[in-house]
């Protein structure tokens, strides 16, 4: 984005106080992330009101989008306030207009698990052939994604947008901003954020909110192995490309190498090629297949994808493998957790030789499924590891108790990530294989940092 304050005000129907000629080159809702030239969007949050940070924000930001009627000091020289009825709606309107002006080929990636990894994989594949932009980190919400669109400064032909939700209606908001969507890609749909939905079918319906924003000229990429997506093709007139068992995009002649990754034939409508993927876990093969299917819809050949995939790496805290002292292997998947993602990583742990240690944090935002999910994780942990360290409170104790009842003898429970570090230092043995996974709020990334920082270069 590169617009003057006056131009932004005309787009959002706002009134300018201050210098209308100042140029805005980005936007941000978090005052801690502001850069020079940004528009700070002041909104009332659950805990704090962004208007109280406007003064400090304008030491960096070029302007602030604020609510009409709020008493604020005058903007400093060469700065401005843009007053609107609803800053959040104005922010969304600005992002929608900027996306329309951009002319980018838009790819939207959504699902319950694997969104960030698939988004990163696809952006990596596309960037070898086209100027490509993508959302960073986990900025996939109605607050974070518009900031990413508005702050894109490099030339872009293809933009890969991760789209997330925690409540119904949020993907509809993002769809309105992102339209037209050239490629809409679904990973797997599974229980996640179920605290905010009546059941899994409600999640399936909410994920479908993006479908109306896929034009007839676009491509819908769905997982052929996920029955929850069976109805999506009927809701669009766009081209449909299925990946997985029996799909137009699929994996054949698979060689599962456990923590060393996998080798397989990648079969696409654009051809066939042998892939060597050096990322642990078969779920990473499926993630690459999803990205490859979308890439083929954007014109990449199987040979091009195979050549580029050798440089793929796991995102931080999403399946990264560390080699510690005493030949200990640490699989860091501490970013977040859902029942399906937990099961996948425990399946990986079960497949490796040696003494296996699972450090499992609680899974949050599951509502009525909380008990069932933690009991299932405990039963699977009993089959997958030799030592279980459960981290948290009531749900962690339930997970641990279930694992003991299922026959696992070595089980420990600690309250938090720091306690987990101390326990691991007591219990780890040479050549252990350690899996660390839990919901973001458990902060097991601190556990990983302590172990890696002390024992790895």
NORUR-V468008 format. One record per helix or strand of 3 or more residues. SS is the DSSP state (A for helix, B for strand). FROM is the first residue (numbers start at 1). TO is the last residue. If there is no record, write none. Layout:
BEGIN
((SS;FROM;TO) (SS;FROM;TO))
END
This chain:
BEGIN
((A;5;12) (B;15;18) (B;26;28) (A;31;33) (B;38;41) (A;50;57) (B;63;67) (B;80;84) (A;87;102) (B;105;110) (A;115;127) (B;132;134) (A;144;150) (B;158;162) (A;170;178) (B;181;186) (A;194;196) (A;200;213) (B;214;223) (A;227;229) (A;232;235) (B;239;243) (B;249;256) (A;258;260) (B;262;268) (B;271;277) (A;282;297) (A;302;309) (B;320;323) (A;325;327) (B;329;333) (A;339;350) (B;356;361) (A;367;384) (B;387;391) (A;394;405) (B;411;414) (A;417;427) (B;433;437) (A;440;442) (A;444;455))
END
